[in-house]
Amino acid sequence: TVLGIETSCDDTGVAVVRSDGEILGEAIASQAELHEAWGGVVPGIARDAHRDALGGAVELALRRAGLSSAAEVDAVAVTVGPGLEICLRVGCEEAVRLATAHGKAFVAVHHLEAHVLMARLACHPPPPFPFLTLLTSGGHCQLLLTRGIGDHQVIGSTLDDALGEAYDKVARLLELPVGGGGGPALESLAREGDPSATPLPVPMRNKPSFDFSLKTAVRLAVERASEEERASPAFRAGVAASFQNAALRHLEMRLTRARDSLGCAPDTLVLSGGVAANAELRRRTPSPRDDGAPWRMVVPPPRLCTDNGVMVAWAAAERLKLGLTDAPDV
């Protein structure tokens, strides 16, 4: 069993997971309400909230797993990056303390690999290597050829804003609540709108960025609208739906290009990361393969797409099966 700790951004996540993938216990403390008034995550506030919540979250996850202390697990794992450095430090210090105090194996987990590997816990049968991964989180948007544990080839990556950040910025333009991330609020509003209401360009077809044309076009559309229009729920919903349609069309094209560049793509596509919880993204991805055979699309349930302790514990379990551990000195 592995105790996993996640504090890379604004969610304090802890979980106890067995090597066979059974989730024995988990706890998560969200900071969405703390950051809402600031329009985004404030690192100092996030760090302090992690400090306040982490001890209780560890105790709760262990109790739900039927354990009395970390002495009863086999290993302790923690996200070491990427993320907000002062937030990561909170989790790392606690994980090192627990591993050292109880003489447990220690595993340092890469945040993005943890998102990628969630599909191998949450989906049955688990996707075999290799598989194609579309990793879409707040700060990252990458297409990966995942060959194995620690073996991920980047075959496409955004140069500027990732999809999650683009969602956040457009949500702010539309004055939606973004304390816990603008993606869910914008997706919800987009369901009420017409995706053809506001003509928007699909981002530059030869440049893997969400920034150059799409968000500028959204901003101009909002600025051109009268004050009365901007206050209209129908206008705001139309902008949200139009943005989402153009952004996901861009993703579809990039996925097709990536597949073509590989020549012979794996038959499995994994959607991972926080934005993979977006229902419209799930519905529209992927495009059919050139040979007419559909991809097997593997997507963890929405609650396991966002940051959580389960993904950290499971990524560590996968590494432990290969005999991979780290010195507790991060």
Summary of the structure (lengths in Angstrom):
residues: 330
radius of gyration: 20.4
end to end distance: 21.5
largest distance: 64.6
contacts: 1191
relative contact order: 0.17
helix: 47%
strand: 20%
